[in-house]
Amino acid sequence: MHRRHESIPLLQAASESPTLAQLTRLTRDSTARLKAIEPLIPPSMRASIQAGPIEGMTWCLLVKGNAAASKLRQLLPSFEAHLRTKGWDVQHIRVKIQTRTES
């Protein structure tokens, strides 16, 4: 028996798979959270921060460098409060420092 495998667009695959659909929702939610707090982030730091994973009521921010992470940790209470006023049930924001991988 010979099967033909046809490629399908990523969005179609995501909508047809519950796991991928959930991952897509979480990614969009994480990106929306970052956009919501962007005005609270100092402009010089914005390029070094990325939206990370959401695990329950904990959200993760990915940060390039120790100095930015340290400053960001000082701002977390205001980020959490701001997100709660926007309707997100964020109880904790975790900061993870991105490390460079060497090839």
C-alpha angles and dihedrals in degrees: 000000000000120000125202115217114205122194118237130195117270093241091054091049091048093051092048096049118066092208094050091043090055091047090050091051092049092048092051091046092050092049091048090052091053091050089050094055096037093099088057093054116088108252092237091059101045096089092055096056128080132180112257137191126310118223112181108298093347122092125191128216118201113217133189109226140004096261093055091045091052093051091044092054089059089057098047097096091055091046091051093048092047093051091049090054087054092054103262117130096223112160097167138016117205122204119214121187113224113227124208115247117216120219 
